[in-house]
Amino acid sequence: MADSFATRAHLDLNGKTYTYYSLPKLAQRFDLAKLPYSMKILLENLLRHEDGVTVLPEHIEAVAKWDPLKEPDTEIAFMPARVVLQDFTGVPCVVDLAAMRDAVTRLGGNPAQINPLIPSELVIDHSVQVDVFGRPDALDLNGKIEFERNKERYSFLRWGQKAFRNFKVVPPNTGIVHQVNLEYLARVVVEREVDGVLQAFPDTVFGTDSHTTMINGIGVLGWGVGGIEAEAAMLGQPSSMLIPQVVGFKLTGRLPEGSTATDLVLTVTQMLRKLGVVGKFVEFFGDGLQHLPLADRATIANMAPEYGATCGIFPIDAEALNYLRLSGRPEAQIALVEAYAKAQGLWHEPGQAEAQYSAVLHLDLGDVKPSLAGPKRPQDRVLLQDVQANARDAIAGLTAKRTPKAAVETMAAEGGAQPQAAHLAARPISKLRIQDQDCELTDGSVVIAAITSCTNTSNPAVMLGAGLLARNAARLGLKAKPWVKTSLAPGSRVVTDYLKKAGVLDDLEKLGFYVVAYGCTTCIGNSGPLPDEVSRAIAENDLVVASVLSGNRNFEGRVHPEVKMNYLASPPLVVAYAIAGTVDIDLSKDPLAHTPDGKPVYLRDIWPSNKEIGDVIAATIGPEMFAKNYADVFKGDTRWNQIESPEGESYKWDASSTYIKNPPYFDGMSMNVGTIDDVHGARVLGLFGDSITTDHISPAGSIKKDSPAGRYLISRGVQPADFNSYGSRRGNDEVMVRGTFANIRIKNLMLGGEEGGNTIYFGKDGSREKLAIYDAAMKYKADGVPLVVIAGKEYGTGSSRDWAAKGTNLLGVKAVIAESFERIHRSNLVGMGVLPLQFLDGQNAQTLGLDGTETYDIVGLADGQSKTATVIARKADGGEVRFEVRVLLLTPKEVEYFRHGGILHYVLRQLAAKKAA
C-alpha cells in the first residue's frame, strides 16, 4: 500500500511491534484538532488502504480538510475490518456466495475465488419463535421446534462453515447477534497480519442487520448494510460512500430517579428524527458520558436506524475499557485498545476540547422522563402519563369504520355517543375463559408483553430493574393478566446467569416471564401464535389490541398480524403493562392492579430505585460469567452438532428443497458489461404513500395459505402447518419474490388505500383486474412490460433487508420513484439493478395528479451520466404529465455497478477476469 503522507509508525506493546498509520503524523500536515472521532476512523481507514486506484491522496486530503457544513459530494472508499451477519439476512448471503461459486466457474474462474477475505461471523438468532410461553420448559420446546423447522437451513450453514475460509457460525440458542458482537466478537482495536506485517487498526464492521450500530457504543464504527453490500465487502470490495456530515449530540447531567436508558433512547430518537439525520453520522460527547454506563451507550447506539442516522457513535474511554474487562476480554487486548487509542488521538477524557460538528443537539440527562413509543413508529415518543390518551386516539382512528353488533347496541342504549367518546361508549367486549378464569377482552387490551430484542436485553440496569419490579409485584400477590402472552428472550446466556444470581428470575417467572429463547423474537415478528381463546376473542369484535415490548421496531404488521397497536417500552414497564393488562390506563396515577385483598397497587409502589439496581449490578455481574458462556461459542449444542451437512467446495443444490435454492441472478450472465438504458412503456406495480418501510416491502412474518407464497408451497407438497416464516425461507427466491409487497398492512393507493398486497393489472387489451402484486407482476413479465413503483417520503425505512431490493428486482421493477429514500434501501436497490429516482422538492404523485393508471417513460439517463431524468406519464385519455427526477446513482462506482447489473455481477466479472488473465 502507498503512504503518500508518510504516516506509517510503530507501536511496541506486549512484546510485539505493531505497524499503524499515525493520525498525529498526518496532523503535522493538516489541522485535525477539531475533527470528530468518527471522521478520524474514516481517515485512518483511507491511510491504511491508499493504493493509488481506489484510495488516492486527494481522498485522504478531503477527509483531513473536512468541512462540517458542506453538503456531502465527495466519494471515498471504506473497507470494514470484518462483517457480522444474522441468519435471516445471512442465509441469503451464503446462498449468493454458493451461487457465485457456480457462476464464476461458468465464466472460467475458480470457485475457491469466492471466499470471504475478511472475518465474517454469522449468529443464528432470528429463527426461533415464541410457540411456547409461560412455562418452565418453554426454552427447550421452542428450541426443539426451531431445529425441526430449520433443519435444511442449518445443514446449509454447517456446509458453509466448513466450505468457506474466514467464516464462522455462532449456533442457535446462544444470543442475539448484536449482544454477542458487543460481549464477545468486537475487537475495538484489531491486531492482524497484512502482507507479512503485524498491523493494529480500529475495529470497523458491516452488519446485515440495521442495528449493527449497537457496537458504536464501544467506539467501533460500523453500520447496517444490505446483504449485497456485505457480500461485496466479504469479497474484498470497498464500499463507496460520500464523506458524511456529522451531527454532535452533547449529553450533560445524569439520569434522574425513575428514568431508564430506554426512556433516554426514545428521547434521543425523537430529537434526532425532528432534526433530520438521514445519511449522517451522529456522535455523542459531553460530560454526561462519564455518568453513562457502556450498556446505556449501546442502547442509544442500537437505535441509530430509528433516528435515521448511519451510525450513533461514542468514543473510546475509561468506561469502554471497564466494559472490556467486565466482559472477560484478555488483558493484552485491553492494553492494546488503550495504547492504540491514546497514540492515535482517539481517546476521550472528560472536559477535553470539543470537536466541530455539522450541527449540535444538547440534552440534559436529568430532563429524561419515563416514556414509551408508539403505537406504530419508534420515533413517536409518548410520555408515560400520556399513553392512555395516545392509545384512545389510536383506537378511535382504527375503529372509525367499525360497527359490530355489540357497538351498535351500546350506542343505542346510550342514546347515541358523541364523536370524541364514541370509541369508549361503543367499545365492544369479548368474553373468554383462559387459565380457568373468566375474562373480558376489549380495545386497548395488552395481549403481548415481551422483554425482547437487542436494544434492552443487553442492558443489566433495565433487565435487573424488570426483575426487581417483578419481585416487588410478586410479594404483593400481583400477576400478569391471563390473556397476556408473556415472554423473556435474553440477548445472551450471561443475562440469565445474572438474573439467577440476583434471585429475580424466579420472580419474573411468577409473573409469567419464563425464558423462551435466546434470540430476536417479538421485535422481528417471531411472536408466535396467540392462544386460541385470545385470537377468537379478538376476531369476534375486530378488537384493537396492543403489545408492549422492549424492542426497537413497532411498525404496522410487524409484531403480530392480529395486534394493531404496538408500544416500545423499557423492560420494567413491559412487566407493569403485563400486570395492568391494558394500555387504556394512566400508570403515572392509576393503580395498575389490586392485591388479593383488594388494596390498590401503584407503579411507584413497586418501582426499584436507581441505587437498588446499581447495588444488584455490582453484586452479581463479573467477568467469569462471560468467560463461561463464551468459552465454546462456535461449538453449539447436541442438536446443532447432530445435523448432517454436505461436503465440498461447491454446494450440492437439492431441487426438492423449499428452503435453499440456487437463485436466478446470474442465469445467462456473460463477461459483457451492459448499459443504463431509458425505460419505455412501464406500468405502475404499486402507488404508495409516506413511510413505506422494508417491513412493508420485504417478506416477513407468517405465510398465509391463500397467498402466492402459500399456494406455491402447497404446490410443492408443504402443508400449511409446516410453512414456517418468510424469514426462515429467505434462501428460496421462489418463496420470497411471492412475498414481496405482500404485507397485510401495506396500502396501495391504486386501490383506494385498502390494506393488503394487491394491485390493478392493466392488460394490453384495455382490461383491468385486481390481483396480488406477484400475480400481476408475472402477467406484466409475460407481456414484456417493465414496472415502476411510486412512493412518498422515507421509502424503505426499517431493517436493512436485502430482499426488499432483491424481490423488487425479481418482480420486474426497473425504477422506484419516491420523495425520499432511506439510505440502506437506496443502496440495496442500486446493488440489485433497480434505479432509485427522487421527485424534485415539492413534487409527488398527488401534486402531479398521478394515480397509477398511466404508462411511464423514463428518458435522458445517458448511460448513468445524467444526474436528472425526465419522466413522461401518459394518461389513458391521451394526456401527458412530464416531470424531472433526480437520478440517485450517487457515485461513479454505483454507476459502474449498475451497468454490470448489480454489485455481485461486478465482483464476479472482476474475479473471473483475474483468473482469465
Secondary structure, 3 states (H helix, E strand, C coil): CCCCCCCEEEEEECCEEEEEECHHHHCCCCCCCCCCHHHHHHHHHHHHHCCCCCCCHHHHHHHHCCCCCCCCCCEEEECCCEEEEEHHHHHHHHHHHHHHHHHHHHCCCCHHHCCCCCCEEEECCCCCCCCCCCCCCHHHHHHHHHHHHCHHHHHHHHHHHHHCCCEEEECCCCECHHHHHHHHHCCCEEEEEECCEEEEEECEEEECCHHHHHHHHHCCEEEECCHHHHHHHHCCCCEEEECCCEEEEEEECCCCCCCCHHHHHHHHHHHHHHHCCCCCEEEEECHHHHHCCHHHHHHHHHCHHHHCCCEEECCECHHHHHHHHHCCCCHHHHHHHHHHHHHHCCECCCCCCCCCCCEEEEEEHHHCCCEEECCCCCCCEEEHHHHHHHHHHHHHHHCCCCCCHHHHHHHHHCCCCCHHHHHHHCCCEEEEEECCEEEEEECCEEEEEEECCHHHHCCHHHHHHHHHHHHHHHHCCCCCCCCCEEEECCCEHHHHHHHHHCCCHHHHHHCCCCECCCCCCHHHCCCCCCCHHHHHHHHHCCCCCEEEECCCCCCCCCCCCCCCEEEECCHHHHHHHHHHCECCCCCCCCCCEECCCCCEECHHHHCCCHHHHHHHHHHHCCHHHHHHHCCCCCCCCHHHHCCCCCCCCCCCCCCCCCCCCCCCCCCCCCCCCCCCCCEEEEEEEEECCCCCEHHHHCCCCECCCCCHHHHHHHHCCCCHHHCCECHHHCCCHHHHHHHCCCCCCCECHHHCCCECCEEEEECCCCCEEEEEHHHHHHHHHHHCCCEEEECCCCECECCCCHHHHHHHHHCCEEEEEECCECHHHHHHHHHCCCEEEEECCCCCCCCCCCCCCCEEEEECCHHHCCCEEEEEEECCCCCEEEEEEEECCCCHHHHHHHHHCCHHHHHHHHHHHHHHC
